[in-house]
């Protein structure tokens, strides 16, 4: 028998991860959209590597979040299969992949924001 308190906390943690994923995707997509519109207003941009790096990192963020969600779904299906087969539940390769993709998305997002900030700093004279 499972502990209802543990089940509730695990459900809340899962919801928190999903919310963080939604925020990362929304902000990363917004950064790309705003920067594409903004770059046209700069007459002679310098350090364009930074804006390109930011775009690539934000795309990596979105793709890693989406892939992580697919891995999470596959992990849950595999765990349900384990329960149906009467086997003790354990982490699967999907669990590890999802955790690593979450770390990748956060790292890519942070580096993407840094690249965007560098580009703006250099090109706006701040």
Backbone as a printed PyTorch tensor [residue, N CA C, xyz], in Angstrom:
tensor([[[  0.8490,  -1.1830,   0.0000],
         [  0.0000,   0.0000,   0.0000],
         [  0.8940,   1.2460,   0.0000]],

        [[  0.4910,   2.2080,  -0.7860],
         [  1.2980,   3.4210,  -0.8910],
         [  0.8470,   4.4610,   0.1270]],

        [[  1.7530,   5.3390,   0.4530],
         [  1.4810,   6.4160,   1.3800],
         [  0.8200,   7.5640,   0.6140]],

        [[ -0.4040,   7.9710,   0.9970],
         [ -1.0950,   9.0460,   0.2710],
         [ -0.3250,  10.3670,   0.2710]],

        [[  0.3930,  10.6250,   1.3440],
         [  1.1600,  11.8720,   1.4170],
         [  2.2990,  11.8660,   0.3940]],

        [[  2.9820,  10.7390,   0.2690],
         [  4.0570,  10.6190,  -0.7190],
         [  3.4890,  10.7470,  -2.1270]],

        [[  2.3580,  10.0910,  -2.3740],
         [  1.7140,  10.1790,  -3.6950],
         [  1.3560,  11.6220,  -4.0320]],

        [[  0.8260,  12.3560,  -3.0570],
         [  0.4370,  13.7490,  -3.2890],
         [  1.6610,  14.6030,  -3.5880]],

        [[  2.7390,  14.4080,  -2.8170],
         [  3.9610,  15.1740,  -3.0400],
         [  4.5870,  14.8560,  -4.4020]],

        [[  4.5520,  13.5930,  -4.7970],
         [  5.0840,  13.2210,  -6.1100],
         [  4.2440,  13.8420,  -7.2310]],

        [[  2.9320,  13.8680,  -7.0580],
         [  2.0680,  14.5060,  -8.0480],
         [  2.3460,  16.0070,  -8.1330]],

        [[  2.5250,  16.6520,  -6.9810],
         [  2.8210,  18.0900,  -6.9670],
         [  4.1710,  18.3730,  -7.6220]],

        [[  5.1480,  17.5150,  -7.3880],
         [  6.4590,  17.6730,  -8.0050],
         [  6.3640,  17.5300,  -9.5260]],

        [[  5.5730,  16.5770,  -9.9720],
         [  5.3760,  16.3770, -11.4070],
         [  4.7250,  17.6060, -12.0420]],

        [[  3.7480,  18.1770, -11.3640],
         [  3.0930,  19.3910, -11.8620],
         [  4.0870,  20.5510, -11.9040]],

        [[  4.9270,  20.6610, -10.8910],
         [  5.9220,  21.7360, -10.8580],
         [  6.9010,  21.6140, -12.0250]],

        [[  7.3280,  20.3860, -12.3330],
         [  8.2200,  20.1850, -13.4800],
         [  7.5370,  20.5770, -14.7800]],

        [[  6.2670,  20.2010, -14.9300],
         [  5.5330,  20.5520, -16.1490],
         [  5.3930,  22.0610, -16.2930]],

        [[  5.1390,  22.7360, -15.1880],
         [  5.0240,  24.1990, -15.2270],
         [  6.3570,  24.8380, -15.6170]],

        [[  7.4400,  24.3300, -15.0610],
         [  8.7650,  24.8530, -15.4150],
         [  9.0410,  24.6270, -16.9000]],

        [[  8.6590,  23.4640, -17.4150],
         [  8.8310,  23.1820, -18.8360],
         [  8.0430,  24.1570, -19.6960]],

        [[  6.8140,  24.4400, -19.3010],
         [  5.9810,  25.3950, -20.0510],
         [  6.6260,  26.7800, -20.0620]],

        [[  7.1460,  27.1920, -18.9230],
         [  7.7770,  28.5070, -18.8280],
         [  9.0220,  28.5680, -19.7160]],

        [[  9.8470,  27.5220, -19.6690],
         [ 11.0470,  27.5020, -20.4990],
         [ 10.7090,  27.5940, -21.9780]],

        [[  9.7150,  26.8260, -22.4190],
         [  9.3310,  26.8500, -23.8330],
         [  8.7760,  28.2180, -24.2160]],

        [[  7.9110,  28.7760, -23.3770],
         [  7.3140,  30.0790, -23.6900],
         [  8.3550,  31.1870, -23.7370]],

        [[  9.2390,  31.2300, -22.7500],
         [ 10.2430,  32.2900, -22.7020],
         [ 11.2720,  32.1160, -23.8230]],

        [[ 11.7150,  30.8980, -24.0630],
         [ 12.6890,  30.6600, -25.1360],
         [ 12.0960,  31.0600, -26.4860]],

        [[ 10.8520,  30.6980, -26.7240],
         [ 10.1900,  31.0760, -27.9780],
         [ 10.0390,  32.5890, -28.0730]],

        [[  9.7020,  33.2170, -26.9790],
         [  9.5610,  34.6690, -26.9510],
         [ 10.8740,  35.3810, -27.1950]],

        [[ 11.9530,  34.8610, -26.6180],
         [ 13.2790,  35.4600, -26.8240],
         [ 13.6470,  35.4160, -28.3010]],

        [[ 13.3930,  34.2950, -28.9430],
         [ 13.6840,  34.1830, -30.3770],
         [ 12.8580,  35.1940, -31.1630]],

        [[ 11.5590,  35.2560, -30.8970],
         [ 10.6750,  36.1650, -31.6440],
         [ 11.0680,  37.6290, -31.4470]],

        [[ 11.3030,  38.0210, -30.2120],
         [ 11.6470,  39.4180, -29.9290],
         [ 13.0040,  39.7760, -30.5230]],

        [[ 13.9590,  38.8780, -30.4190],
         [ 15.2920,  39.1850, -30.9380],
         [ 15.2990,  39.2660, -32.4600]],

        [[ 14.5190,  38.4400, -33.1230],
         [ 14.4270,  38.5230, -34.5820],
         [ 13.8600,  39.8800, -34.9850]],

        [[ 12.8540,  40.3360, -34.2820],
         [ 12.2730,  41.6520, -34.5780],
         [ 13.2460,  42.7730, -34.2270]],

        [[ 13.9770,  42.6220, -33.1290],
         [ 14.8750,  43.6680, -32.6330],
         [ 16.1150,  43.8380, -33.5030]],

        [[ 16.6390,  42.7470, -34.0350],
         [ 17.9120,  42.8120, -34.7550],
         [ 17.8120,  43.7020, -35.9910]],

        [[ 16.6320,  43.8300, -36.5660],
         [ 16.4460,  44.7060, -37.7230],
         [ 16.6190,  46.1760, -37.3840]],

        [[ 16.4930,  46.5430, -36.1280],
         [ 16.6380,  47.9330, -35.6940],
         [ 18.0920,  48.3350, -35.4360]],

        [[ 19.0000,  47.3960, -35.4730],
         [ 20.4120,  47.6970, -35.2490],
         [ 21.0680,  47.8770, -36.6140]],

        [[ 21.6450,  49.0620, -36.8430],
         [ 22.1970,  49.3940, -38.1650],
         [ 23.4090,  48.5410, -38.5270]],

        [[ 24.3620,  48.4330, -37.6350],
         [ 25.5820,  47.6740, -37.9060],
         [ 25.8750,  46.7740, -36.7050]],

        [[ 25.1670,  45.6480, -36.6050],
         [ 25.3840,  44.7870, -35.4340],
         [ 26.7870,  44.1980, -35.4020]],

        [[ 27.3300,  44.1060, -34.2120],
         [ 28.6230,  43.4560, -34.0010],
         [ 28.4080,  42.2550, -33.0960]],

        [[ 29.3850,  41.4140, -33.0350],
         [ 29.2930,  40.1710, -32.2460],
         [ 28.0180,  39.3960, -32.5640]],

        [[ 27.7640,  39.2280, -33.8550],
         [ 26.5400,  38.5150, -34.2590],
         [ 26.5890,  37.0390, -33.8900]],

        [[ 27.7800,  36.5390, -33.5560],
         [ 27.8680,  35.1580, -33.0780],
         [ 26.9890,  34.9660, -31.8490]],

        [[ 26.8770,  36.0070, -31.0330],
         [ 26.1270,  35.8960, -29.7820],
         [ 24.6380,  35.7220, -30.0480]],

        [[ 24.1090,  36.4660, -31.0080],
         [ 22.6760,  36.3380, -31.3000],
         [ 22.3930,  34.9840, -31.9470]],

        [[ 23.3030,  34.5550, -32.8180],
         [ 23.1190,  33.2380, -33.4380],
         [ 23.2030,  32.1250, -32.3950]],

        [[ 24.1630,  32.2490, -31.5000],
         [ 24.2990,  31.2540, -30.4270],
         [ 23.0470,  31.2390, -29.5520]],

        [[ 22.5180,  32.4220, -29.2680],
         [ 21.3050,  32.5120, -28.4590],
         [ 20.1440,  31.7970, -29.1350]],

        [[ 19.9830,  32.0260, -30.4360],
         [ 18.8960,  31.3640, -31.1660],
         [ 19.0520,  29.8430, -31.1390]],

        [[ 20.2660,  29.3770, -31.3980],
         [ 20.5040,  27.9280, -31.3930],
         [ 20.2270,  27.3470, -30.0100]],

        [[ 20.7050,  28.0270, -28.9690],
         [ 20.4890,  27.5330, -27.6080],
         [ 19.0140,  27.5480, -27.2120]],

        [[ 18.2810,  28.5390, -27.6460],
         [ 16.8490,  28.5810, -27.3400],
         [ 16.0920,  27.4780, -28.0860]],

        [[ 16.5070,  27.1990, -29.3090],
         [ 15.8910,  26.0850, -30.0500],
         [ 16.2240,  24.7660, -29.3690]],

        [[ 17.4680,  24.6170, -28.9090],
         [ 17.8490,  23.4150, -28.1550],
         [ 16.9990,  23.3010, -26.8910]],

        [[ 16.7520,  24.4200, -26.2330],
         [ 15.9030,  24.4140, -25.0360],
         [ 14.5250,  23.8600, -25.3510]],

        [[ 13.9020,  24.3840, -26.3790],
         [ 12.5450,  23.9480, -26.7380],
         [ 12.5460,  22.4670, -27.1230]],

        [[ 13.4890,  22.0650, -27.9640],
         [ 13.5250,  20.6650, -28.4050],
         [ 13.8170,  19.7060, -27.2570]],

        [[ 14.7040,  20.0890, -26.3460],
         [ 15.0090,  19.1950, -25.2250],
         [ 13.8320,  19.0770, -24.2590]],

        [[ 13.0830,  20.1670, -24.0730],
         [ 11.8890,  20.0900, -23.2150],
         [ 10.8510,  19.1610, -23.8490]],

        [[ 10.6190,  19.3290, -25.1380],
         [  9.6250,  18.4870, -25.8160],
         [ 10.0460,  17.0180, -25.8170]],

        [[ 11.3220,  16.7600, -26.0480],
         [ 11.8140,  15.3790, -26.0180],
         [ 11.7320,  14.8100, -24.6080]],

        [[ 12.0040,  15.6250, -23.6220],
         [ 11.8920,  15.1940, -22.2270],
         [ 10.4600,  14.7820, -21.8910]],

        [[  9.5050,  15.5430, -22.3860],
         [  8.1040,  15.1890, -22.1450],
         [  7.7530,  13.8540, -22.7890]],

        [[  8.2670,  13.6120, -23.9870],
         [  8.0350,  12.3230, -24.6350],
         [  8.6820,  11.1890, -23.8530]],

        [[  9.8810,  11.4170, -23.3320],
         [ 10.5510,  10.4060, -22.5070],
         [  9.7720,  10.1390, -21.2220]],

        [[  9.2250,  11.1970, -20.6410],
         [  8.4350,  11.0280, -19.4140],
         [  7.1990,  10.1760, -19.6870]],

        [[  6.5500,  10.4080, -20.8100],
         [  5.3860,   9.5960, -21.1670],
         [  5.7820,   8.1360, -21.3660]],

        [[  6.8730,   7.9050, -22.0860],
         [  7.3360,   6.5390, -22.3160],
         [  7.7200,   5.8630, -21.0000]],

        [[  8.3290,   6.6250, -20.0840],
         [  8.7040,   6.0880, -18.7800],
         [  7.4690,   5.6370, -18.0030]],

        [[  6.4460,   6.4650, -18.0240],
         [  5.2260,   6.0870, -17.2890],
         [  4.5580,   4.8690, -17.8940]],

        [[  4.5560,   4.7760, -19.2190],
         [  3.9900,   3.5890, -19.8630],
         [  4.7870,   2.3400, -19.4880]],

        [[  6.1010,   2.4620, -19.4650],
         [  6.9610,   1.3300, -19.0890],
         [  6.7200,   0.9320, -17.6350]],

        [[  6.5480,   1.9210, -16.7600],
         [  6.2850,   1.6130, -15.3440],
         [  4.9280,   0.9400, -15.1640]],

        [[  3.9250,   1.3800, -15.9230],
         [  2.6170,   0.7190, -15.8690],
         [  2.7220,  -0.7320, -16.3400]],

        [[  3.5370,  -0.9400, -17.3610],
         [  3.7750,  -2.2930, -17.8630],
         [  4.4400,  -3.1560, -16.7880]],

        [[  5.3970,  -2.5730, -16.0580],
         [  6.0670,  -3.2960, -14.9710],
         [  5.0680,  -3.7000, -13.8980]],

        [[  4.1850,  -2.7690, -13.5420],
         [  3.1780,  -3.0490, -12.5140],
         [  2.2450,  -4.1530, -12.9810]],

        [[  1.8200,  -4.0750, -14.2510],
         [  0.9300,  -5.1140, -14.8040],
         [  1.5990,  -6.4790, -14.8190]],

        [[  2.9260,  -6.5010, -15.0400],
         [  3.6630,  -7.7640, -15.0820],
         [  4.0370,  -8.2650, -13.6910]],

        [[  3.7140,  -7.4710, -12.6510],
         [  4.0220,  -7.8680, -11.2900],
         [  5.4880,  -7.6930, -10.9220]],

        [[  6.1970,  -6.8850, -11.6930],
         [  7.6170,  -6.6290, -11.4460],
         [  7.7360,  -5.3520, -10.6250]],

        [[  8.7370,  -5.3230,  -9.7380],
         [  8.9640,  -4.1050,  -8.9600],
         [  9.3070,  -2.9500,  -9.8980]],

        [[  8.7090,  -1.8060,  -9.5980],
         [  8.9600,  -0.6010, -10.3810],
         [ 10.3930,  -0.1460, -10.1790]],

        [[ 11.0340,   0.2670, -11.2530],
         [ 12.3870,   0.8080, -11.1580],
         [ 12.5790,   1.8350, -12.2590]],

        [[ 13.6250,   2.6440, -12.0980],
         [ 13.9290,   3.6450, -13.1200],
         [ 14.2550,   2.9480, -14.4300]],

        [[ 13.8460,   3.5880, -15.5090],
         [ 14.1270,   3.0480, -16.8350],
         [ 15.1100,   3.9800, -17.5400]],

        [[ 15.5010,   3.5890, -18.7380],
         [ 16.3700,   4.4590, -19.5460],
         [ 15.6520,   5.7720, -19.8410]],

        [[ 14.3310,   5.7160, -19.9230],
         [ 13.5530,   6.9390, -20.1670],
         [ 13.6370,   7.9080, -18.9860]],

        [[ 13.7170,   7.3590, -17.7790],
         [ 13.8630,   8.2010, -16.5860],
         [ 15.1650,   8.9850, -16.6640]],

        [[ 16.2430,   8.2890, -16.9490],
         [ 17.5560,   8.9260, -17.0550],
         [ 17.5810,   9.9440, -18.1840]],

        [[ 17.0170,   9.5660, -19.3260],
         [ 16.9950,  10.4760, -20.4730],
         [ 16.2130,  11.7450, -20.1420]],

        [[ 15.0700,  11.5940, -19.4880],
         [ 14.2430,  12.7490, -19.1300],
         [ 14.9890,  13.6790, -18.1740]],

        [[ 15.6510,  13.1100, -17.1750],
         [ 16.4130,  13.9220, -16.2170],
         [ 17.5470,  14.6710, -16.9130]],

        [[ 18.2590,  13.9780, -17.7920],
         [ 19.3790,  14.6140, -18.5020],
         [ 18.8850,  15.6900, -19.4670]],

        [[ 17.7620,  15.4440, -20.1290],
         [ 17.2030,  16.4480, -21.0320],
         [ 16.7350,  17.6800, -20.2680]],

        [[ 16.2110,  17.4810, -19.0690],
         [ 15.8070,  18.6260, -18.2420],
         [ 17.0240,  19.4770, -17.8710]],

        [[ 18.1180,  18.8230, -17.5130],
         [ 19.3450,  19.5520, -17.1960],
         [ 19.8660,  20.2870, -18.4330]],

        [[ 19.8160,  19.6200, -19.5810],
         [ 20.2530,  20.2460, -20.8250],
         [ 19.4070,  21.4740, -21.1440]],

        [[ 18.1060,  21.3690, -20.9690],
         [ 17.2370,  22.5000, -21.3000],
         [ 17.5180,  23.7050, -20.4040]],

        [[ 17.7450,  23.4670, -19.1340],
         [ 18.0410,  24.5720, -18.2140],
         [ 19.3960,  25.1980, -18.5550]],

        [[ 20.3940,  24.3700, -18.8280],
         [ 21.7080,  24.8860, -19.1890],
         [ 21.6920,  25.6560, -20.5030]],

        [[ 21.0080,  25.1100, -21.5090],
         [ 20.9210,  25.7930, -22.8030],
         [ 20.1750,  27.1090, -22.6580]],

        [[ 19.1250,  27.1120, -21.8540],
         [ 18.3540,  28.3320, -21.6330],
         [ 19.2160,  29.4130, -20.9730]],

        [[ 19.9560,  29.0320, -19.9350],
         [ 20.8050,  30.0030, -19.2280],
         [ 21.8910,  30.5580, -20.1570]],

        [[ 22.5320,  29.6930, -20.9220],
         [ 23.5620,  30.1550, -21.8580],
         [ 22.9580,  31.0030, -22.9770]],

        [[ 21.7590,  30.6400, -23.4010],
         [ 21.0740,  31.4280, -24.4240],
         [ 20.7410,  32.8230, -23.9400]],

        [[ 20.2950,  32.9220, -22.6990],
         [ 20.0320,  34.2510, -22.1270],
         [ 21.3140,  35.0580, -22.0010]],

        [[ 22.4070,  34.4020, -21.5850],
         [ 23.6840,  35.0900, -21.4770],
         [ 24.1290,  35.6030, -22.8440]],

        [[ 24.0010,  34.7690, -23.8810],
         [ 24.3950,  35.1790, -25.2330],
         [ 23.5710,  36.3620, -25.7080]],

        [[ 22.2740,  36.3210, -25.4270],
         [ 21.3920,  37.4210, -25.8230],
         [ 21.7890,  38.7020, -25.0750]],

        [[ 22.0470,  38.5700, -23.7890],
         [ 22.4440,  39.7420, -22.9960],
         [ 23.7530,  40.3280, -23.5300]],

        [[ 24.7090,  39.4870, -23.8710],
         [ 25.9850,  39.9670, -24.4150],
         [ 25.7490,  40.7390, -25.7150]],

        [[ 24.9510,  40.1610, -26.5990],
         [ 24.6670,  40.8130, -27.8720],
         [ 24.0180,  42.1740, -27.6460]],

        [[ 23.0440,  42.2270, -26.7710],
         [ 22.3690,  43.5030, -26.5010],
         [ 23.3120,  44.5100, -25.8600]],

        [[ 24.1440,  44.0670, -24.9470],
         [ 25.0790,  44.9520, -24.2730],
         [ 26.0650,  45.5690, -25.2630]],

        [[ 26.6080,  44.7320, -26.1270],
         [ 27.5900,  45.1990, -27.1040],
         [ 26.9510,  46.1450, -28.1330]],

        [[ 25.7250,  45.8650, -28.5330],
         [ 25.1140,  46.5960, -29.6380],
         [ 24.2320,  47.7770, -29.2140]],

        [[ 23.9780,  47.9240, -27.9400],
         [ 23.1630,  49.0740, -27.5020],
         [ 23.9920,  50.0540, -26.6930]],

        [[ 25.2610,  49.7450, -26.4870],
         [ 26.1430,  50.6610, -25.7840],
         [ 25.8670,  50.7850, -24.3090]],

        [[ 25.2910,  49.7550, -23.7070],
         [ 25.0180,  49.8030, -22.2670],
         [ 26.2680,  49.6360, -21.4490]]])
